[in-house]
Amino acid sequence: MKVREAACALCNSEWGDHWEEVDGQRMFFCCWVCARAFDHMVQEVKRRTGWEALDEVKIEGDYRGRECAAIRGAEAYRFRLRFDPETGELLVFEPIASV
């Protein structure tokens, strides 16, 4: 899965040193909360789309909310989300309608 390089896969922070495997891929995160939140996001996208894997995840935004696109081949699934900053649990997950 293609994610941000040289920074946290979720929040793009360069501090920290937390590595975790998500869907069989070792990824860098600034902390365990971002790692857990990223994993929850990936699992929710897979549940909603029926995809077995994601090719890429694009993330824009911050702790107040993020707009994301999960990509698999020529398909893209766009959504908004927000996490609990202490547990990494999903608080908001809303698909963005295609135009």
N, CA, C and O of each residue as an XYZ file, in Angstrom:
396
protein
N       0.859     -1.179      0.000
C       0.000      0.000      0.000
C       0.901      1.238      0.000
O       1.832      1.347      0.798
N       0.613      2.136     -0.884
C       1.387      3.372     -0.947
C       0.842      4.357      0.090
O      -0.348      4.673      0.098
N       1.726      4.830      0.957
C       1.388      5.824      1.976
C       2.485      6.877      1.988
O       3.463      6.767      1.248
N       2.330      7.887      2.817
C       3.354      8.923      2.968
C       4.679      8.277      3.349
O       4.712      7.297      4.094
N       5.760      8.829      2.836
C       7.080      8.321      3.192
C       7.783      9.321      4.107
O       7.566     10.529      4.003
N       8.616      8.816      4.989
C       9.440      9.638      5.889
C       8.613     10.458      6.877
O       9.107     11.434      7.441
N       7.372     10.068      7.086
C       6.507     10.743      8.060
C       5.401      9.777      8.459
O       5.189      8.751      7.811
N       4.703     10.117      9.530
C       3.597      9.282     10.009
C       2.603      9.034      8.876
O       2.188      9.972      8.196
N       2.225      7.781      8.673
C       1.300      7.409      7.597
C      -0.057      8.083      7.741
O      -0.775      8.234      6.753
N      -0.423      8.494      8.960
C      -1.720      9.139      9.167
C      -1.614     10.658      9.223
O      -2.269     11.350      8.444
N      -0.801     11.182     10.130
C      -0.834     12.627     10.391
C       0.321     13.413      9.771
O       0.351     14.641      9.852
N       1.259     12.718      9.159
C       2.390     13.335      8.479
C       3.424     13.932      9.430
O       4.314     14.655      8.980
N       3.336     13.654     10.730
C       4.341     14.128     11.695
C       5.651     13.383     11.475
O       5.658     12.221     11.070
N       6.742     14.059     11.742
C       8.054     13.446     11.569
C       8.677     13.039     12.898
O       9.751     12.436     12.912
N       8.033     13.351     14.004
C       8.549     12.973     15.318
C       8.084     11.553     15.649
O       7.259     10.983     14.935
N       8.600     11.004     16.699
C       8.188      9.682     17.148
C       8.964      8.590     16.445
O       9.770      8.845     15.550
N       8.702      7.378     16.868
C       9.378      6.227     16.278
C       8.561      4.981     16.553
O       9.041      4.040     17.187
N       7.335      4.976     16.078
C       6.451      3.829     16.295
C       6.243      3.123     14.957
O       5.754      3.723     14.000
N       6.610      1.869     14.900
C       6.432      1.067     13.689
C       5.400     -0.006     13.965
O       5.413     -0.650     15.013
N       4.510     -0.186     13.011
C       3.475     -1.203     13.181
C       3.111     -1.785     11.819
O       3.207     -1.113     10.792
N       2.695     -3.035     11.832
C       2.270     -3.693     10.609
C       0.780     -3.470     10.402
O      -0.030     -3.735     11.290
N       0.431     -2.979      9.220
C      -0.966     -2.790      8.840
C      -1.164     -3.520      7.516
O      -0.494     -3.217      6.528
N      -2.065     -4.462      7.499
C      -2.335     -5.275      6.299
C      -1.063     -5.887      5.717
O      -0.878     -5.910      4.500
N      -0.191     -6.381      6.589
C       1.010     -7.065      6.146
C       2.154     -6.156      5.748
O       3.178     -6.633      5.260
N       2.004     -4.856      5.945
C       3.051     -3.904      5.574
C       3.523     -3.142      6.807
O       2.712     -2.598      7.556
N       4.819     -3.107      7.011
C       5.396     -2.366      8.142
C       5.391     -0.882      7.792
O       5.914     -0.483      6.751
N       4.795     -0.061      8.668
C       4.640      1.372      8.417
C       5.113      2.190      9.611
O       5.073      1.738     10.755
N       5.563      3.412      9.310
C       5.997      4.348     10.341
C       4.821      5.202     10.793
O       4.058      5.710      9.971
N       4.680      5.354     12.104
C       3.689      6.238     12.720
C       4.398      7.026     13.812
O       5.410      6.581     14.352
N       3.865      8.190     14.131
C       4.471      8.975     15.207
C       4.148      8.375     16.576
O       4.927      8.526     17.518
N       2.999      7.694     16.692
C       2.573      7.156     17.991
C       1.599      5.995     17.785
O       1.144      5.744     16.669
N       1.289      5.296     18.870
C       0.390      4.154     18.773
C      -1.029      4.579     18.434
O      -1.771      3.803     17.832
N      -1.432      5.808     18.810
C      -2.800      6.268     18.507
C      -2.974      6.407     16.997
O      -3.985      5.966     16.451
N      -2.004      7.014     16.318
C      -2.097      7.146     14.859
C      -2.068      5.773     14.191
O      -2.777      5.550     13.210
N      -1.263      4.858     14.708
C      -1.207      3.505     14.147
C      -2.568      2.819     14.269
O      -3.054      2.211     13.315
N      -3.161      2.921     15.423
C      -4.469      2.292     15.657
C      -5.545      2.944     14.790
O      -6.375      2.249     14.205
N      -5.534      4.270     14.708
C      -6.515      4.989     13.897
C      -6.374      4.619     12.423
O      -7.376      4.406     11.740
N      -5.147      4.541     11.930
C      -4.914      4.180     10.532
C      -5.447      2.777     10.253
O      -6.105      2.546      9.239
N      -5.161      1.849     11.151
C      -5.653      0.475     10.984
C      -7.184      0.449     10.975
O      -7.783     -0.230     10.142
N      -7.819      1.179     11.891
C      -9.288      1.241     11.910
C      -9.830      1.792     10.594
O     -10.826      1.291     10.071
N      -9.177      2.818     10.063
C      -9.603      3.422      8.802
C      -9.508      2.401      7.668
O     -10.454      2.247      6.895
N      -8.387      1.710      7.564
C      -8.196      0.724      6.498
C      -9.243     -0.382      6.600
O      -9.836     -0.774      5.595
N      -9.466     -0.876      7.799
C     -10.442     -1.957      7.979
C     -11.862     -1.494      7.628
O     -12.634     -2.259      7.051
N     -12.208     -0.257      7.971
C     -13.539      0.272      7.657
C     -13.715      0.448      6.151
O     -14.782      0.143      5.619
N     -12.694      0.931      5.462
C     -12.774      1.065      3.995
C     -12.968     -0.313      3.370
O     -13.814     -0.480      2.492
N     -12.204     -1.285      3.809
C     -12.324     -2.631      3.255
C     -13.708     -3.215      3.526
O     -14.283     -3.883      2.666
N     -14.238     -2.964      4.712
C     -15.574     -3.463      5.060
C     -16.638     -2.840      4.164
O     -17.534     -3.532      3.681
N     -16.537     -1.534      3.944
C     -17.558     -0.829      3.158
C     -17.452     -1.073      1.660
O     -18.464     -1.045      0.959
N     -16.252     -1.310      1.160
C     -16.064     -1.478     -0.280
C     -16.039     -2.939     -0.718
O     -16.317     -3.251     -1.876
N     -15.708     -3.819      0.199
C     -15.542     -5.222     -0.160
C     -14.166     -5.518     -0.757
O     -13.891     -6.644     -1.170
N     -13.304     -4.498     -0.799
C     -11.955     -4.697     -1.324
C     -11.146     -5.561     -0.364
O     -11.309     -5.475      0.853
N     -10.277     -6.390     -0.922
C      -9.398     -7.206     -0.084
C      -8.149     -6.441      0.339
O      -7.550     -6.740      1.372
N      -7.762     -5.456     -0.462
C      -6.556     -4.664     -0.173
C      -6.700     -3.280     -0.793
O      -7.525     -3.072     -1.682
N      -5.896     -2.339     -0.320
C      -5.860     -0.982     -0.859
C      -4.506     -0.769     -1.512
O      -3.489     -1.241     -1.005
N      -4.487     -0.056     -2.643
C      -3.222      0.255     -3.306
C      -2.593      1.515     -2.730
O      -1.371      1.627     -2.645
N      -3.439      2.462     -2.335
C      -2.930      3.750     -1.854
C      -3.981      4.421     -0.987
O      -5.181      4.210     -1.168
N      -3.520      5.229     -0.046
C      -4.408      6.051      0.764
C      -3.878      7.484      0.738
O      -2.715      7.728      1.061
N      -4.730      8.420      0.356
C      -4.373      9.841      0.366
C      -5.177     10.506      1.474
O      -6.389     10.312      1.571
N      -4.503     11.288      2.309
C      -5.130     11.880      3.486
C      -4.817     13.368      3.542
O      -3.657     13.770      3.449
N      -5.858     14.186      3.695
C      -5.715     15.635      3.863
C      -6.486     16.037      5.114
O      -7.582     15.532      5.357
N      -5.921     16.939      5.908
C      -6.625     17.433      7.084
C      -5.831     17.225      8.347
O      -4.641     16.911      8.308
N      -6.511     17.405      9.486
C      -5.847     17.297     10.776
C      -6.800     16.687     11.797
O      -7.781     16.039     11.432
N      -6.505     16.897     13.077
C      -7.289     16.288     14.153
C      -8.764     16.691     14.133
O      -9.603     15.988     14.697
N      -9.087     17.811     13.491
C     -10.488     18.252     13.430
C     -11.285     17.467     12.409
O     -12.516     17.492     12.421
N     -10.594     16.778     11.533
C     -11.241     15.959     10.516
C     -10.348     15.821      9.300
O      -9.540     16.702      9.005
N     -10.496     14.732      8.613
C      -9.675     14.467      7.440
C     -10.550     14.062      6.267
O     -11.569     13.394      6.442
N     -10.148     14.471      5.069
C     -10.767     13.989      3.841
C      -9.773     13.040      3.210
O      -8.593     13.360      3.071
N     -10.255     11.877      2.830
C      -9.362     10.821      2.375
C      -9.862     10.196      1.082
O     -11.036     10.302      0.726
N      -8.945      9.549      0.400
C      -9.277      8.754     -0.770
C      -8.494      7.453     -0.670
O      -7.266      7.454     -0.586
N      -9.221      6.352     -0.680
C      -8.602      5.035     -0.751
C      -8.679      4.613     -2.215
O      -9.718      4.755     -2.861
N      -7.576      4.096     -2.723
C      -7.502      3.772     -4.143
C      -7.158      2.303     -4.321
O      -6.283      1.759     -3.648
N      -7.872      1.684     -5.243
C      -7.591      0.296     -5.627
C      -7.753      0.224     -7.136
O      -8.862      0.339     -7.658
N      -6.654      0.037     -7.825
C      -6.684      0.028     -9.288
C      -7.193      1.368     -9.788
O      -6.662      2.416     -9.421
N      -8.233      1.336    -10.635
C      -8.812      2.568    -11.185
C      -9.936      3.115    -10.321
O     -10.512      4.153    -10.646
N     -10.262      2.428     -9.217
C     -11.363      2.850     -8.346
C     -10.849      3.696     -7.185
O      -9.743      3.492     -6.686
N     -11.682      4.650     -6.768
C     -11.365      5.467     -5.597
C     -12.601      5.548     -4.702
O     -13.719      5.716     -5.189
N     -12.394      5.430     -3.418
C     -13.447      5.563     -2.418
C     -13.075      6.752     -1.552
O     -12.077      6.718     -0.832
N     -13.895      7.822     -1.625
C     -13.607      9.060     -0.887
C     -14.475      9.121      0.367
O     -15.633      8.705      0.360
N     -13.887      9.654      1.451
C     -14.601      9.699      2.719
C     -13.996     10.744      3.639
O     -12.858     11.180      3.464
N     -14.793     11.130      4.625
C     -14.352     12.020      5.708
C     -14.298     11.191      6.984
O     -15.096     10.274      7.181
N     -13.342     11.531      7.848
C     -13.295     10.824      9.118
C     -12.672     11.674     10.201
O     -11.995     12.672      9.952
N     -12.935     11.227     11.412
C     -12.358     11.850     12.603
C     -12.175     10.749     13.635
O     -12.996      9.837     13.729
N     -11.101     10.835     14.407
C     -10.757      9.825     15.396
C     -10.783     10.393     16.795
O     -10.649     11.601     16.986
N     -10.956      9.529     17.765
C     -10.765      9.892     19.160
C      -9.253     10.054     19.355
O      -8.503      9.113     19.099
N      -8.791     11.229     19.804
C      -7.349     11.483     19.910
C      -6.652     10.694     21.026
O      -5.423     10.684     21.101
N      -7.419     10.046     21.877
C      -6.800      9.280     22.959
C      -6.812      7.783     22.712
O      -5.992      7.057     23.274
N      -7.744      7.303     21.868
C      -7.856      5.857     21.656
C      -7.665      5.426     20.206
O      -7.416      4.248     19.946
N      -7.776      6.356     19.255
C      -7.677      6.004     17.845
C      -8.941      5.400     17.273
O      -8.954      4.975     16.117
N     -10.008      5.352     18.062
C     -11.280      4.799     17.580
C     -11.940      5.782     16.615
O     -11.796      6.994     16.772
N     -12.656      5.272     15.629
C     -13.390      6.113     14.690
C     -14.557      6.803     15.384
O     -15.368      6.146     16.037
N     -14.647      8.116     15.247
C     -15.792      8.874     15.749
C     -16.737      9.222     14.607
O     -17.956      9.191     14.772
N     -16.169      9.557     13.439
C     -16.942      9.937     12.261
C     -16.333      9.229     11.060
O     -15.115      9.236     10.881
N     -17.179      8.620     10.238
C     -16.757      8.041      8.959
C     -17.907      8.246      7.996
O     -18.932      7.573      8.093
N     -17.738      9.184      7.057
C     -18.809      9.527      6.125
C     -18.305      9.456      4.694
O     -17.345     10.143      4.346
N     -18.927      8.644      3.865
C     -18.550      8.621      2.447
C     -18.813      9.996      1.812
O     -19.751     10.696      2.192
N     -17.986     10.359      0.858
C     -18.176     11.582      0.087
C     -18.743     11.167     -1.270
O     -18.127     10.380     -1.987
N     -19.883     11.682     -1.610
C     -20.531     11.309     -2.856
C     -19.678     11.732     -4.050
O     -19.108     12.823     -4.063
N     -19.601     10.859     -5.046
C     -18.882     11.182     -6.286
C     -19.694     12.170     -7.100
O     -20.924     12.118     -7.122
N     -18.993     13.064     -7.762
C     -19.656     14.083     -8.570
C     -19.694     13.654    -10.005
O     -20.214     14.379    -10.853
